[in-house]
Amino acid sequence: MNLQDKVIVVTGASSGIGSATVRQLVAAGASVVFGARRENKLATLAKELPDSQIAYQVTDVTKHEDLLSLISLAVQRFGKVDVLFNNAGIMPLSKLAEDKRDDWQNILQTNVIDLLNGISATLPVMHHQGYGHIIATGSMAGYNIYPGSTVYCASKFAERAIMEGLRQEELPNHIKTTYLAPGMVETELLSSVGDKKRAEEIANAWHESDHVLTAEDVASLVVYMINAPDVIAINEVQIRPRAER
């Protein structure tokens, strides 16, 4: 697989799917600009990779100016943005009756507003280029609702709606869109759950055979989609462990 002519921006790159995708993209020859809030994690990742293919900076995806700055860095360093992989997200879980309003606000800001921020920052560049590809990490929770996950599921339904609307609106501009919906993936996302009992239940499920994907599994699919011929648009894709219902 050869992505030597591609410039790709990745958010949520400090761990999990984000960092795994950065590594695989660089290995395939792409130039990658990546961001996240944890500078130490970004710096550690950067040390593994060739300087000529990467750039990074601290990025809070809930801040539009941070996304503008990250996209600007990509254009300044590598001259274009072929792909935005909008990957950042959190998963606090609680029942509505628990009235965890701060969690609700954080979910909507980090999962929904961040996606809009990324789209807003990237579309002008892609319009100027006349092409592009925007990928969003959603979830199987964008198709199904689970008790105790209502607001999280709502955020993933919203992401899916945004990406479908983006697909329809940007067809004339040759901009492809992909809503990527993983099932169970073992990443640091579990640390944002909040509910200890629920987090333990999920962690226990990870230890059952064939019940969990790795970040590298999902990253390999992202690389595959980016490498697909231009005529192919993979607009929605679900990826689950073989044994997940």
C-alpha positions as CSV (number, residue, x, y, z in Angstrom):
1,M,0.0,0.0,0.0
2,N,1.5,3.4,-1.0
3,L,0.1,6.7,0.2
4,Q,3.2,8.8,-0.6
5,D,1.1,11.5,-2.3
6,K,-1.4,11.9,0.6
7,V,-1.5,14.5,3.3
8,I,-3.7,13.4,6.2
9,V,-4.8,15.3,9.4
10,V,-5.7,13.1,12.4
11,T,-7.3,14.3,15.6
12,G,-7.5,12.4,18.9
13,A,-4.0,11.1,18.0
14,S,-2.5,10.7,21.5
15,S,-3.7,7.1,22.0
16,G,-5.9,4.3,20.7
17,I,-7.3,4.4,17.2
18,G,-5.7,7.8,16.5
19,S,-2.1,7.0,17.3
20,A,-2.4,3.5,15.6
21,T,-3.7,5.2,12.5
22,V,-0.9,7.8,12.5
23,R,1.7,5.0,12.7
24,Q,0.1,3.0,9.9
25,L,-0.3,6.0,7.6
26,V,3.3,7.0,8.0
27,A,4.4,3.4,7.4
28,A,2.4,3.6,4.1
29,G,4.3,6.7,3.1
30,A,1.7,9.4,3.9
31,S,2.5,12.8,5.4
32,V,0.5,13.1,8.6
33,V,-0.3,16.1,10.8
34,F,-1.8,15.1,14.1
35,G,-3.2,16.7,17.2
36,A,-4.7,16.0,20.6
37,R,-4.7,17.6,24.0
38,R,-1.9,15.7,25.7
39,E,1.4,17.1,24.4
40,N,3.6,14.5,26.1
41,K,1.7,11.7,24.3
42,L,2.1,13.5,21.0
43,A,5.8,14.1,21.5
44,T,6.3,10.4,22.4
45,L,4.5,9.3,19.2
46,A,6.4,11.8,17.1
47,K,9.8,10.3,18.3
48,E,8.8,7.0,16.7
49,L,8.3,8.6,13.3
50,P,10.4,10.3,10.6
51,D,10.4,14.1,10.9
52,S,10.1,14.5,7.2
53,Q,6.6,12.9,7.2
54,I,5.0,14.4,10.3
55,A,4.0,17.5,12.1
56,Y,1.9,17.9,15.3
57,Q,0.6,20.3,17.8
58,V,-1.6,20.4,20.9
59,T,-5.3,20.5,19.8
60,D,-8.5,20.9,21.7
61,V,-11.1,19.8,19.2
62,T,-13.9,21.7,21.1
63,K,-12.1,24.9,20.1
64,H,-12.6,26.0,16.5
65,E,-9.4,28.0,16.5
66,D,-7.4,24.9,17.4
67,L,-8.8,23.0,14.4
68,L,-8.1,26.0,12.1
69,S,-4.6,26.0,13.4
70,L,-4.1,22.3,12.8
71,I,-5.4,22.5,9.3
72,S,-3.2,25.5,8.6
73,L,-0.2,23.6,9.9
74,A,-0.9,20.9,7.4
75,V,-1.2,23.3,4.5
76,Q,1.9,25.2,5.5
77,R,4.1,22.1,6.0
78,F,2.8,19.9,3.2
79,G,0.8,22.2,0.8
80,K,-2.7,20.5,1.0
81,V,-5.1,18.3,3.0
82,D,-6.3,15.2,1.2
83,V,-8.0,13.7,4.3
84,L,-9.3,14.8,7.7
85,F,-9.7,11.9,10.1
86,N,-11.9,13.4,12.8
87,N,-11.3,10.8,15.5
88,A,-11.5,12.5,18.9
89,G,-14.3,11.5,21.2
90,I,-15.4,10.6,24.8
91,M,-17.9,8.1,26.2
92,P,-19.3,9.1,29.7
93,L,-22.2,6.8,30.4
94,S,-25.1,7.4,32.8
95,K,-28.9,7.1,33.0
96,L,-30.9,10.3,32.2
97,A,-32.3,10.3,35.7
98,E,-28.9,10.8,37.2
99,D,-29.0,14.3,35.7
100,K,-25.2,14.5,34.9
101,R,-25.5,17.7,33.0
102,D,-21.8,18.4,32.9
103,D,-21.2,15.0,31.2
104,W,-23.9,15.7,28.7
105,Q,-22.3,19.0,27.8
106,N,-18.9,17.4,27.5
107,I,-20.2,14.6,25.3
108,L,-21.9,17.1,22.9
109,Q,-18.9,19.4,22.8
110,T,-16.3,16.6,22.2
111,N,-18.3,14.3,20.0
112,V,-20.6,16.6,18.0
113,I,-19.2,20.2,18.1
114,D,-15.7,18.9,17.5
115,L,-16.9,17.2,14.2
116,L,-18.5,20.5,13.1
117,N,-15.3,22.3,14.0
118,G,-13.2,20.0,11.9
119,I,-15.6,20.2,9.0
120,S,-15.7,24.0,9.2
121,A,-11.9,24.3,9.3
122,T,-11.3,21.8,6.5
123,L,-13.9,22.6,3.9
124,P,-12.4,25.9,2.6
125,V,-9.1,24.1,1.9
126,M,-10.8,21.2,0.2
127,H,-13.1,23.5,-1.8
128,H,-10.0,25.3,-3.1
129,Q,-8.3,22.0,-4.0
130,G,-11.5,20.7,-5.6
131,Y,-11.4,17.4,-3.7
132,G,-11.0,15.8,-0.3
133,H,-12.2,13.1,2.1
134,I,-13.5,13.6,5.6
135,I,-13.7,10.5,7.9
136,A,-15.4,10.6,11.3
137,T,-15.1,8.0,14.0
138,G,-18.6,7.2,15.1
139,S,-19.8,4.0,16.8
140,M,-22.3,1.2,16.6
141,A,-24.1,3.4,19.1
142,G,-24.9,5.6,16.1
143,Y,-27.4,2.8,15.0
144,N,-28.5,1.4,18.4
145,I,-29.6,2.8,21.7
146,Y,-28.5,1.2,25.0
147,P,-29.9,1.9,28.4
148,G,-27.5,4.1,30.4
149,S,-25.9,5.3,27.1
150,T,-28.7,7.6,25.8
151,V,-26.7,10.9,25.5
152,Y,-23.6,9.1,24.1
153,C,-25.8,7.3,21.6
154,A,-27.5,10.6,20.7
155,S,-24.1,12.1,20.0
156,K,-23.2,9.3,17.7
157,F,-26.6,9.5,15.9
158,A,-25.9,13.2,15.4
159,E,-22.5,12.5,14.0
160,R,-24.0,10.1,11.5
161,A,-26.6,12.6,10.5
162,I,-24.0,15.3,10.0
163,M,-21.8,13.1,7.9
164,E,-24.7,12.1,5.7
165,G,-25.7,15.7,5.3
166,L,-22.1,16.5,4.5
167,R,-22.0,13.8,1.9
168,Q,-25.1,15.1,0.1
169,E,-24.0,18.8,0.2
170,E,-20.4,18.2,-0.9
171,L,-21.0,15.8,-3.8
172,P,-20.6,18.6,-6.4
173,N,-17.3,19.5,-4.8
174,H,-15.8,16.0,-5.1
175,I,-15.5,15.6,-1.3
176,K,-16.0,12.1,0.0
177,T,-17.3,11.3,3.5
178,T,-17.1,8.2,5.7
179,Y,-18.9,7.5,9.0
180,L,-16.8,4.8,10.6
181,A,-18.7,2.8,13.2
182,P,-16.6,0.5,15.4
183,G,-18.1,-1.9,17.8
184,M,-16.1,-3.0,20.9
185,V,-12.5,-1.7,20.6
186,E,-9.9,-1.8,23.4
187,T,-8.7,1.8,23.8
188,E,-8.4,4.5,26.5
189,L,-12.0,5.5,25.7
190,L,-13.0,3.3,28.5
191,S,-11.4,5.7,31.0
192,S,-14.0,8.4,30.1
193,V,-17.0,6.1,31.0
194,G,-17.3,7.5,34.5
195,D,-19.6,4.7,35.8
196,K,-17.2,2.3,37.5
197,K,-19.5,-0.7,37.4
198,R,-20.3,-0.2,33.7
199,A,-16.6,0.3,32.9
200,E,-15.8,-3.0,34.6
201,E,-18.5,-4.8,32.7
202,I,-17.0,-3.5,29.4
203,A,-13.5,-4.4,30.5
204,N,-14.5,-7.9,31.4
205,A,-16.1,-8.3,28.0
206,W,-12.8,-7.4,26.4
207,H,-11.2,-10.5,27.9
208,E,-13.7,-12.9,26.2
209,S,-12.3,-14.5,23.1
210,D,-13.1,-12.7,19.8
211,H,-15.1,-10.0,21.7
212,V,-12.9,-7.0,21.1
213,L,-11.0,-5.3,18.3
214,T,-7.6,-3.6,18.7
215,A,-6.9,0.0,17.7
216,E,-4.7,-1.4,15.0
217,D,-7.6,-3.4,13.5
218,V,-9.6,-0.2,13.0
219,A,-6.5,1.8,11.8
220,S,-5.9,-0.8,9.1
221,L,-9.5,-0.2,7.8
222,V,-8.9,3.6,7.8
223,V,-5.8,3.2,5.7
224,Y,-7.6,0.9,3.4
225,M,-10.4,3.4,2.8
226,I,-8.0,6.3,2.2
227,N,-6.1,4.1,-0.3
228,A,-9.3,3.2,-2.2
229,P,-9.6,4.4,-5.8
230,D,-11.0,7.9,-6.1
231,V,-14.2,6.6,-7.8
232,I,-15.1,4.6,-4.7
233,A,-16.9,6.3,-1.8
234,I,-17.2,4.2,1.3
235,N,-19.8,6.4,3.1
236,E,-20.7,4.2,6.1
237,V,-18.8,1.2,7.4
238,Q,-19.4,-0.9,10.5
239,I,-16.5,-2.9,12.0
240,R,-17.2,-5.3,14.9
241,P,-15.4,-8.2,16.6
242,R,-16.6,-11.4,15.0
243,A,-18.5,-12.5,18.1
244,E,-20.2,-9.2,18.9
245,R,-24.0,-9.2,18.5
